[in-house]
Amino acid sequence: LKDISFSVRPGERVGLIGLNGAGKSTLIKILCGVLAPTQGHVEIDGHLLKADQYDYKKRIGVLFGHRGQLWNDLTVRDSYDLLQKIYGIPIEQYKIDLQEYIEGFELEKLLDVPLRKLSLGQRMKCEIVGCLLHGPELLLLDEATLGLDIFTRELVLREIKAIQSKTNMTLLFTSHNLDDVENLCERILILDKGQILFDDSMLTLRQKYAGHYGLRVYIDK
């Protein structure tokens, strides 16, 4: 990353897009405290983020592609129960929220299956719910629609958007699928070689850069 500087308002939905190696995942890891920046700093609610700032980490949810936080050899239900203990979620609130997520993400048939037996798409749905159980104020999703078929992807994006609107949590979402970003996010950051090339709305992006089409014709001699 080089000369990265931006701010995000509470409740904002921001999409991060760019080619492989552009710096998206590195940026997410810095924002959640997995990596420490060699220069500069991250400020959250007026406080500098430090690697050992566990109070802040309890307020965020993070998912990195297919590398989630649920346990392979446990059933999905057991993993959720364990997360309830780890985060100290009040049991009544946990039951209410979990039931809502089970219905919204259509997890009824997956709860009592060990995670390792699920398909990638099924696993991603379960992992996303695992990130939401403790009611994060900030949700960081790095390629969270990886491996989802078109119908499951639409369901997941719809549910995330509905939950975000209800709770007003802040969302940062990376994807190589521009349609996913457009459906979920209000604001777009384009990264290239560690730098921000664009920071504005999707509407502005389309008006400025998508108004012209190129046609290249090849003719055999």
Buried (B, 14 or more C-beta within 10 A) or exposed (E): BEEBEEEBEEBBBBBBBBEEEBBBBBBBBBBBBBBEBEEEEBEBEEEEBEEEBEEBBEBBBBBBBEEBBBBEEBBBBBBBBBBBEEEEBEEEEBEEBBEBBBEBBBBEEBBEBBBEEBEEBBBBBBBBBBBBBBBBBBBBBBBBBBBBEEEBBBBBBEBBBEBBEEBEBBBBBBBBBEEBBBBBBBBBBBBBEBBBEBBEEBEEBEEEEEEEEEEEEEEEE
